[in-house]
Amino acid sequence: MTSPRRPALLEDLGAAILALVLVGIAGSLGYWQYDAWQERRNAEARDLTELTPVPLSEVMGNNDPFPGIDVGRPVEVEGTWLAGGFWVSNRELDGADGFWAVNPLQVGDAAVLVARGWAAEPSDELLKVSGSGVVTGWLQPPDGGLVTDDDATDDVFPEVRVSDAAQRVELDLYSAYVVADPERTQSELAPAELESLPSPGRFTAVRNLLYAFEWWVFAAFAAFIWWRWRRDTTTARIG
């Protein structure tokens, strides 16, 4: 059995440097793709609440599905208050449990639900609103928890659901509601706190994430090839 053959110094050093360069390049490209994945997710989850309000019609129509990328976008709505308001239970304000006053506002041939504010207890007087209305607030998607309404005969609902409100309003309803900004909308109620802000989709920029893993696999493969070469060149051979 012969003694292990060791590669020449320059050959060994050159192979190590080449492996390090390949691992470094592949690892850096993987990190770059991972960083791109994070940036795109952060961009989709951006906070829109401080943007300049735009008319609701510029964001969506009354027959459009809710635009997920516009959660929390400030909008302006002008119309006429309709009958059919209701309270929504289990809404907190500064840790205290209470109710939202939600009223439909006619906009053209349709209506949009407006969460006008918060109260500790339901009140017929606080729920009443009529005449023309101008509301500035934040766009929110309807609730979808499918919580059961314990008493369908009262004016208290467990969630802000378009399907529930449609039974009280004769016009078509937007597939969204607006939480009134207390600094821009007059109300006797306490402000209603936002519940939904943008979040990235599950598959947002998933291609960048897969590319990152692919480059890291290349880096691991380059390191394995170098390790395998050096093991083979230093292994004792029978002769």
N, C-alpha and C positions, 0 to 999 in steps of 0.2 A: 504494500500500500504506500503510495507516494504521499509526501507531506502536502498540506494544503497550498494551493497556488494562490498567491496574493497578487492583485493587479498592481501595475506600476503606479507610483505616486501620482503622476500626471493623469493617468487613465482613471484612477480612483477619484481624484479631485475633480476632474472634468465631469465624470458621471454624477457626482454629488451636486456640483453646481448646476448642471443641466436639470436634474430632478428638482432642485430648489426653485429654479426659474419657472419650470412648468407648473409646479405646485402653487407658486406665488401668483402666476398669471391666472390660472384657473380659479384659485381661491378668491382673487380680487374681482374677477368677472362675476363669480357667484355672489359676492357681497354687493356688487353694483346692482345685480338683478334683484337681490333681496331688498336693497334700499329703494329701488324703483317700486317694488311691490308695496312697501310701507308708505311711500309718498303718495301713491295713487289712492290707497285706502284712506289716508289722512285727508286728501283733497276731497274725497267723496263724503267724508264725515265732517266737513267744514261747518263751522257755526255761522249760520246765515242771519241770526237774530239782530245783528247790528247794521244790516244793510238798509239802504234807503227804501222805504215802502213803495210798492208798485201796485197798480190796479189789479184786482183779482183776475180780471179777464186776460191779463198778459201772462198769467201763470197757468191757468187752466180754464176750460169751459165747463158748463154745468153737466155735460154728458161725458166728460173725460174722466178716466180713472185717476186716482190720486197720484200726483207726480212725486215719487219717493225722494228725488234729489232736492226737493223744495221744502222738506220738513223744517219748520221754524222760520220760513221766509216771511218778512213783514209785508203785509198787503193792505190795500185800502178798499173798503167796500162802502158804497153809498146806495141807499134804497129806502124802503118803507117797512117798518116793523109790522109783523103779522101776529095774529093770535096763534096759540099752540105752543107757548113756552113751557118749559118743564125744568125740574131740578135734577141734578145728578149727584148721587150720594158718594160717600167715601172719597172726598176730595180734601186734601190737606192744605193748610196754610200755616207756615211756621210751626209745624208739628201738631197743630190742632186739627181734628177731624171736622169736616163740615160738608157743604153742598155748593155746587155751581149752579148759577142761574143761566140757562141756555134758552135763547130766543131765536126764531127764524127771521131773517131779514130778506125781504124780496129784492132781488136784483134782476131787472128785466123780466123775463118770463119764468125765472126760476127763483130759488131761495137758498140761502146759505145759513147754516146754524152758527150762532155767535155765543161763545161763553163770555157773558158780560162781566162776571165777577163771582166772588165767594161770599157765603154767609154761614154763620154757625148753625142756623136752623132755617128750614123753608118758610117763606112768607109770601102770601098772595100779593101783598103790597109791593115787595121788592121785585117780584117776578113781572109785574105789570110794566109794559113799555109800549108806546104807540107813536104814530106820526112818522116823520122822516128820520132817518138815522145815518150818521157818517161814522164808520168804525175803522180804526187802524189797529191792526193786531197781527198775530203770528199764525201762519197756516199749520194746521195739524191734521193727521189722518184720523178717521173714525176709530173708535175702540173696537176690538174684535175678540174680547175675552169670553164672549158667550155666557156672561153671568146671568143667571135666572132672575127675572123680576118677581119678587115675592108678592107684589100687589099691583096688578096691571090697571087697576081702577084709579089710582092716585096720580099725582103729578111728579112723582119721584121715580127716576130711572137709575139703574145701577151703572150704566155706561152711556157715553155719547155715541149712539148708533143711529145711522141714517135710516135704517129699516124701522126703528121705533118711532123716530120723528115723522117719518112718512105717513104714519097713521093719523097724525095731528095736523098736517099741512097738505093742502090740496095741490100745491105746485111741485114740480120736480125739484129735488134737492141736490146740491153739489155733494160730491163724494169727499167732502172735507168739512172742517169747521174752523172757525177763527177764534183764537183767544184774544180778547180785547186788551190792548195796551192801556193801562190805567193813566199813563202820562199823556196820552193822546185821545183818549175816549172818556167822556164824562159819564160817571156812574156813581150811584149811592152805595155800591157794593165794594167790598174789599177786592184787591186784585186776585185773579186766578193765576196760579202758577203753571208754567209750561211743564208738560209731561213728556213730550216726545221731541228729541233733537236728532239730527242726522246720524246714522250709523252706516258703516260700509256693508255692502252686500257680501254674502258668503263667498262668492266666486269673483269678487272684484280683483282684477290684476292677477288672477291665479296663474296665468301663463308666465309672468315674471317670477313667481315663486317656484314654479317647476323648472324654469331655466336656471335659477340659483342652485337648486339641488343637483341639476345635471352638471353644472360646472364643478360643484364640490365632489361629485362622483369622479369626474375627470382628474381632479387634484389627487384624490385618494388612489386612483388607478396609476397615476404617474409615480407616486410614492411607492406603490406596491411593485411596479416594474423595477424601480431602482433597487429596492430591497431584495427582490428575487434575483436580479443580476449579480448583486454583490454576494449573495449567499451561494449562488452557483459557482462564482469565480473563486471562492475561498473554501469550497468543500473539497475534502480529500477525495482523490480519485484512485481507484484500484487499477493497477497496471502490471 
